[in-house]
Amino acid sequence: YSARISRDMSNLIKWLVFAVVTGCIVGAASTLFSVTLKAVTGYRKAHEWIFLLLPLSGLIIVFLYEKLGKEDGGTNQVLSTVRSRDDVPILSAPLIFITTALTHLTGGSAGREGAAIQLGGSIANQLGRWIHLDEEDRHVIVMCGMSAAFSALFGTPMAAAVFALEVVSVGVMYYAALMPCMIASLVASGFAAGMGITPESFHVTDIPALTIESGLKMGVVALGCAVVSIVFCIALNGAAGLYVKWFKNKYVRVVAGACLVIAVTFMLRTNEYMGAGAELIERAVEDGQADTFAFFWKMVLTALTMRAGFRGGEIVPSFCIGATFGCVMGNLMGISPSICAACGMAAVFCGVTNCPITSILIAFEMFGFKGVSFYLIAVSISYAASGYYGLYKDQTIVYSKYKAKYVNRHTRF
Amino acid sequence: YSARISRDMSNLIKWLVFAVVTGCIVGAASTLFSVTLKAVTGYRKAHEWIFLLLPLSGLIIVFLYEKLGKEDGGTNQVLSTVRSRDDVPILSAPLIFITTALTHLTGGSAGREGAAIQLGGSIANQLGRWIHLDEEDRHVIVMCGMSAAFSALFGTPMAAAVFALEVVSVGVMYYAALMPCMIASLVASGFAAGMGITPESFHVTDIPALTIESGLKMGVVALGCAVVSIVFCIALNGAAGLYVKWFKNKYVRVVAGACLVIAVTFMLRTNEYMGAGAELIERAVEDGQADTFAFFWKMVLTALTMRAGFRGGEIVPSFCIGATFGCVMGNLMGISPSICAACGMAAVFCGVTNCPITSILIAFEMFGFKGVSFYLIAVSISYAASGYYGLYKDQTIVYSKYKAKYVNRHTRF
């Protein structure tokens, strides 16, 4: 009996220590990453001509991956590592750091959380190798790294920890990693906050009472968001298919993609779709304002940028698409556009990642707890209506979305 | 393609309707249940002599179950129904309603959420039979019923919905039921609120900043809570074993148990352990005050009451045990007893039910979002350190708590 207790206790302490160490190291790397992205975005805004260098930065990114990252599979590879189908190399970390910074510097429409997940996952995997963790413990430390990086970047420790547990196999929660991921997340977000990275948070104004009318209206908004998330997945996949079909050569492809992005941007005469789109989210949630087709153009530009070979992530763009779409729907339906933008963000995130609990928690951490009933409605309806589409082809949906039965299928694009 | 869309849409609408119907019917039943419990508790407080009738009410409860409820397996049976190992009968609903009211009327130390889950589960199962749902859909509607009843009783729709998804098989989330459970929960809690049932909520005072010191202290409190939750499970099981060994006859057993409860209560010269213990929770969380051994006596009296044959539930007592224990620990460790009481409640709940996400959500809904970092630490450490003990013998832990691997074992007491 006492042998079991001492074994369990030493296991607990082992993971507390690993989690704190992972949280510190990954937290430091992500903080640096966050600071770098802020700096290059600031530079890009001050020197608008740099946008014209988008084709050049694309060439550099493709060159780097051709030379150094042949085995790099992006965010998917991190998910596969957790399921021991693959092994994310340490080289992933500097590669994704530099290429994401280049993408943001030259104004590509891309996020940063996919990059963070790869950064955290590959650093943690390397840590696990150094301390000779066995296969199963390596999965846990990779999840810690994912959580820590996500958490340092966004300042949302709870959503970050649950995301790592939830995203790999939808319907299965890797609870063995719960405590390590929570601790690593809290440490990393504390580290980032201490270094002056302020957590992302938006102030939702004008939250109506939950009535049958407002509930039904939010249901309609959520259905719309589910459709948008399906369309976004199809657009990403469609862009990838067309690029490969038209431009066999990767260098040609990235230059063509960059030129397309530049052309669309000049046509629209706006620079607000460059980068992750935080300003669009802020305007949609805090002021309840968004252009009617902002979500559409953000979708097009993200698909064109990301699938041409640029790096970053699709999650912050999906936030942006959700927030602007929700805001427009709110104005259309006559219900507070601010809460609709917040709900739209959570709902589209849920639609493309199939992670309902994370979506609800991210809404709490970014928007506060007050609109809780609306977040619940939006996320649960979006989950049910968004089908088996998803951003990550190595994600599996373990239980059917429609029936309480085992399906274990990959997501589709 | 359009055939699939219309099939998915009709599935969505079907479940929206079922969820609203289940939410209304179960919400109404639970509201009545809640009002009844409040009335009998008020009567008990005004007429203290009624506590002496505890043996008599025990006899009636045992008689009713002997005559009408031979096949009744309590909360466990509801969990089994969701996994199609069993089928909760409709007679469960009135039986648990009456027997829980009797237990509370005569001052037994028992909760009410187990009763609510049985009430909701059996009504929803009957609804499912009437509308000829197939096996898999019946599981979903039973989960809706569980959520709706829990939600109406506590006013915590989010925790109630996630609890139904999480509790049956720990590590597997029945997301097919997410949308129906959320909607049923929201409808039921709206219904209850409309009928004047105020949601349970407590005001946590004096939340410290998360520092290394306060985080470590909270970790120690959480470890203590994990131990307490293990001891509580062992105490319940030990009481059951001793009762069966000493008193073969069920009628003799319940009378002996009632006499023991009366004897202990007279020895302690207090009536504060009667019923669910909401006052103790309130005092611990809001005023930061609790007797040093309150958690111990609540544990003893709950084990003696529940395992003698009385009805109700073990969750609210476990809240009470956690809150009073956390409060005492907080005073000992020199960290805000109020936040420690709140964390203790969530942590012990997590320890006995093995539902970490529900525990975190319940803390948000009852105490607000402000102490979030502490709830995360307390719940995740308690989950990791509480072993495979649990309140429900038909609960399975699908993935190991210590390694990222498949174990699929039943909880132990």
HADDOCK unambig.tbl for C-alpha pairs under 7 A between the chains (distance, minus, plus):
assign (segid A and resid 136 and name CA) (segid B and resid 403 and name CA) 6.28 0.50 0.50
assign (segid A and resid 136 and name CA) (segid B and resid 404 and name CA) 5.44 0.50 0.50
assign (segid A and resid 137 and name CA) (segid B and resid 403 and name CA) 6.61 0.50 0.50
assign (segid A and resid 137 and name CA) (segid B and resid 404 and name CA) 6.94 0.50 0.50
assign (segid A and resid 140 and name CA) (segid B and resid 404 and name CA) 6.77 0.50 0.50
assign (segid A and resid 171 and name CA) (segid B and resid 172 and name CA) 5.61 0.50 0.50
assign (segid A and resid 171 and name CA) (segid B and resid 173 and name CA) 4.73 0.50 0.50
assign (segid A and resid 171 and name CA) (segid B and resid 174 and name CA) 6.38 0.50 0.50
assign (segid A and resid 171 and name CA) (segid B and resid 175 and name CA) 6.22 0.50 0.50
assign (segid A and resid 172 and name CA) (segid B and resid 171 and name CA) 5.62 0.50 0.50
assign (segid A and resid 172 and name CA) (segid B and resid 172 and name CA) 4.52 0.50 0.50
assign (segid A and resid 172 and name CA) (segid B and resid 173 and name CA) 5.94 0.50 0.50
assign (segid A and resid 173 and name CA) (segid B and resid 171 and name CA) 4.77 0.50 0.50
assign (segid A and resid 173 and name CA) (segid B and resid 172 and name CA) 5.96 0.50 0.50
assign (segid A and resid 174 and name CA) (segid B and resid 171 and name CA) 6.40 0.50 0.50
assign (segid A and resid 174 and name CA) (segid B and resid 404 and name CA) 6.68 0.50 0.50
assign (segid A and resid 175 and name CA) (segid B and resid 171 and name CA) 6.24 0.50 0.50
assign (segid A and resid 175 and name CA) (segid B and resid 401 and name CA) 6.54 0.50 0.50
assign (segid A and resid 176 and name CA) (segid B and resid 400 and name CA) 6.29 0.50 0.50
assign (segid A and resid 176 and name CA) (segid B and resid 401 and name CA) 4.54 0.50 0.50
assign (segid A and resid 176 and name CA) (segid B and resid 402 and name CA) 5.36 0.50 0.50
assign (segid A and resid 176 and name CA) (segid B and resid 403 and name CA) 5.75 0.50 0.50
assign (segid A and resid 176 and name CA) (segid B and resid 404 and name CA) 5.65 0.50 0.50
assign (segid A and resid 178 and name CA) (segid B and resid 380 and name CA) 6.16 0.50 0.50
assign (segid A and resid 179 and name CA) (segid B and resid 380 and name CA) 4.64 0.50 0.50
assign (segid A and resid 179 and name CA) (segid B and resid 381 and name CA) 5.85 0.50 0.50
assign (segid A and resid 179 and name CA) (segid B and resid 384 and name CA) 6.52 0.50 0.50
assign (segid A and resid 182 and name CA) (segid B and resid 376 and name CA) 6.80 0.50 0.50
assign (segid A and resid 369 and name CA) (segid B and resid 369 and name CA) 6.53 0.50 0.50
assign (segid A and resid 376 and name CA) (segid B and resid 182 and name CA) 6.79 0.50 0.50
assign (segid A and resid 380 and name CA) (segid B and resid 178 and name CA) 6.16 0.50 0.50
assign (segid A and resid 380 and name CA) (segid B and resid 179 and name CA) 4.65 0.50 0.50
assign (segid A and resid 381 and name CA) (segid B and resid 179 and name CA) 5.85 0.50 0.50
assign (segid A and resid 384 and name CA) (segid B and resid 179 and name CA) 6.51 0.50 0.50
assign (segid A and resid 400 and name CA) (segid B and resid 176 and name CA) 6.28 0.50 0.50
assign (segid A and resid 401 and name CA) (segid B and resid 175 and name CA) 6.53 0.50 0.50
assign (segid A and resid 401 and name CA) (segid B and resid 176 and name CA) 4.53 0.50 0.50
assign (segid A and resid 402 and name CA) (segid B and resid 176 and name CA) 5.36 0.50 0.50
assign (segid A and resid 403 and name CA) (segid B and resid 136 and name CA) 6.28 0.50 0.50
assign (segid A and resid 403 and name CA) (segid B and resid 137 and name CA) 6.59 0.50 0.50
assign (segid A and resid 403 and name CA) (segid B and resid 176 and name CA) 5.75 0.50 0.50
assign (segid A and resid 404 and name CA) (segid B and resid 136 and name CA) 5.44 0.50 0.50
assign (segid A and resid 404 and name CA) (segid B and resid 137 and name CA) 6.91 0.50 0.50
assign (segid A and resid 404 and name CA) (segid B and resid 140 and name CA) 6.75 0.50 0.50
assign (segid A and resid 404 and name CA) (segid B and resid 174 and name CA) 6.67 0.50 0.50
assign (segid A and resid 404 and name CA) (segid B and resid 176 and name CA) 5.65 0.50 0.50
